[in-house]
Amino acid sequence: LRGYQEGLSRLVSTRYDDEEYEKAVITIQRIYRGHRHYNLGKKLKCLKHQQELEAAAVKIQKVHRGRITRRMQKDARKVKAAGRVQCAMRGKLARRAVERALIEK
């Protein structure tokens, strides 16, 4: 067993000592690293696109909420104005009723 291991280590050490092997290793590393950075760039681009979409959605929601708020304020003003008109009308009718009651006496 020991002889086998020594022979294997000699085989491995002589096989990986030449320049061609080093060039192949460097090429593999270069391709892998390039691929890894390419995928990272794609992920970042996708993330940036997603952030832009979220920003656009927030802007749309902000505009819509502003419209709803203004519409509610407008409706509130109408309700308040209707209350004033009703109050004035009730006052006028009450004064008329009092006048008629005084006249009839």
Phi, psi and omega in degrees: 000318181296320179296322179297315180296319179295319180294321179294317180294323177295319180296316180293315183293325179281329183291325187258017181265344187278165183291327181298321178295317179299317178297319179296318178298314180297320179296316179298315180297318181297315180295316180297313181295321177297318178296318180297317179290326177297313179296321177298318177298320177297318179296318180295320179297317179296318179296318179297317179298319179296320178295322178296319178296319179295320178297319179295319179296319179297319179296317179298316179297320181297315180297316182295316179296324177297317178298315180299316181297315179296320178296318179295321178295320178297316177297321179296320177297320179295318179296318179296317178295320178297321177298318178297315180298315179298319180298314179297318181294317179297320178298316180297316179295321179294318179296320177299316180297320179293318178300314180295322179294323178291322180292320182289338180288000000 
